[in-house]
Amino acid sequence: MISVIIITKNEAHNIVGCLESVSWADEIIVVDSGSNDGTIEHSKTISNCKVIVTDWPGFGPQKNRALALATHKWVFSIDADERVTPELKNEIFDAIETNSFDGYFIPRRSQYCGRFIEHSGWSPDYVLRLFKREKGSFSNDKVHEKIILDGTSSKLSQKLLHYSFENLEQVLRKVDQYSSLGAEQMFAKGKRCGLPTAILKGFWAFIRTYILRVGFLDGKQGLMLAISNAEGTYYKYAKLALLTENSQE
């Protein structure tokens, strides 16, 4: 009745907990892009889990590869650092049995360096994850991909747990990775900018997160998150500025 799809790369510290939280699925499909930390071996310990190892074309294309391997009517997309609670599992099954909509948005509760964030633009955070296989596909974006649903949708109430960043080392790695991918994606779409734009965008990201979205109510983690959002935004546009400059030489 339901296929779970997940893409991975060196997620040994996360994958077992993630897969155990969706072990109730009829099939689990893991598409891995060359892990060397035991992710593949850990995934194979789950009886109903099929592991495919391939190259890395970007987040959207990779998730479409996983989707193409799904065989059941319903698909649930999950990331390695996310967990489905028993309450959410029950609500998913109720939604499938009711069959009233083609897709469902799920509220996600995310953790940042030891604290679940309740403000800062992270809550409420509804993500489309459950959908009918024939009604959905992923955008081909290399980063910040989204599900494109051809049909009706509704919202579930039980939360998906997201253990996004355990420490600042993970934050810095993702800032570097996502800013590079984001800059390349914007450049490919014809966007250009200079360094002043990067500075203003980074400053605005901090104000939006910490002040307008009351990130200060999330304590020291709220301040850290606002700073990392500003850094990620600044570096994304700074890298775009360098691509712009290099293209004009």
FENCORJO-V741979 format. One line per field, one symbol per residue. burial: I if it has 9 or more other C-alpha atoms within 8 Angstrom, else O. Layout:
burial=???
This chain:
burial=OIIIIIIIIIIIOIIIOIIOIIIOIIIIIIIIIIIOOIIIOIIIOIOOIIIOOOOOOIIIIIIIIIIOOIOIIIIIIIIIIIIIIOOIIOIIOOIOOOOOIIIIIIIIIIIIIOOOIIIIIIIIIIOIIIIIIOIIIIIIIIIOIOIOIOOOIOIIOIIIIIIIIIIOOIIOOOIIOIIIIIIIIIIOOOOIIIIOIIIOIIIIIIIIIIIOIIIIOIOOIIIOIIIIIIIIIIIIIIIIIIIIIOOOO
